[in-house]
Amino acid sequence: MQRLSREAIYEAAYDDEVFQALPDLIRQAHDARSVVMHFVDAGGLHLSMAHTGQWSDDQVALYGSLAEKDILQQATAQMGRMNRFWNITDDLVSPLRLKNSEIYSRFYRPIGDDTRHVLGVSFQTPWGVGAIGVHRGDHTSAFGQADVDALQDVAVDLRRMLTIRSRLMLSAQREAQAKAVLDRFSLAIFQVDAEARIHDANAQARQLIDWAGAGLVRGGVLQLEEPDMGALRWAIRRATRTRAPEANMVRLAAGQFAGWTLTVTPMPTMGGARALVLVKSLTAEQDLAQRLQALFGLSLAEALVAIALSQGEATRDIAVARGVTEHTVRSQIKSLMAKTGCRRQGQLVSLIASLPPVAFR
């Protein structure tokens, strides 16, 4: 009998191709017809699944909806039977009982699956539960004790592999969700180390890099003209120091970024101290205008007037700056007040100040 190597098992924790091929290695080692393995995290999210290709995606989804009816898995999931391989259809569930079960009539029989002999295990860990099923069909011999012993010899390794893989997948999903949230912010956000080297950037930051080019980033490092670069380095060092890291604000005074505001705040990570650099550029007014348009149905002109009002500008000054008459500005104010539900300028100021910096595009 061909033995399943521990090297292949642990490689499957990190390599998708090896993980998808692992059921076939088990199938060959035990002269089986098919193999299925899966793991579900403690929150009920199905994270890892691989099989020898006997089921289509629709059939996998169908099994998932009926999994709680699977008497084979129920048999190995009982107290005292977990984390151990069983010759299920010989020791726990007879082939006749299997064929008379609900899972067989609603899943196996309709898809033409002739499963008769099953080796299996149910795993339980602090992070979730998993299962492996090894199958032979009708008109084949049952699995022997040697098959059970060989799989039991690597049961701990298989459980660890499924746990590691699922935790890595969950971490990747959470990271992707966090990045998606950051991409919705209208602020450009850079994650940098103590040397100002960029390790990550949200969508707005990537757009800023594309626009500014070497004037902002060179060799993967944030670069500004002096004295701004000295101020930024000082703020990053304060944010990434080991003891009592602190946040600071840098107001840029030189070059094409004069007038921009950078907020540098600590971001401790397992990979070493990092800092977040949040950039509020001169395009912030455009982002705010887009949010007002999306939330309240304002025209662009109305949104820009609303922003000017919130900054304390007088009607006459707004008209001059926009090259329109005061009558036009007053009409726009009347319209935007109605759309936002504000009756006084103070209410409009409070409303705009309360908007989160999220991009609606």
Secondary structure, DSSP 8 states (H G I E B T S, - for coil): -----HHHHHHTTT-HHHHHHHHHHHHHHTT-SEEEEEEEETTS-EEEEEE-S-S-HHHHHHHHHHGGG-HHHHHHTSTTTTTS-EEHHHHTS-HHHHHTSHHIIIIITTTT--EEEEEEEEEEETTEEEEEEEEEETTS----HHHHHHHHHTHHHHHHHHHHHHHHHHHHHHHHHHHHHHHTBSSEEEEE-TT-BEEEE-HHHHHHHHHHGGGTEETTEE---TTHHHHHHHHHHHHH-SSS---EEEE--SGGGTT-EEEEEEE--TTS-EEEEEEE-TTHHHHHHHHHHHHH---HHHHHHHHHHHTT--HHHHHHHHTS-HHHHHHHHHHHHHHHT-SSHHHHHHHHHH--SB---
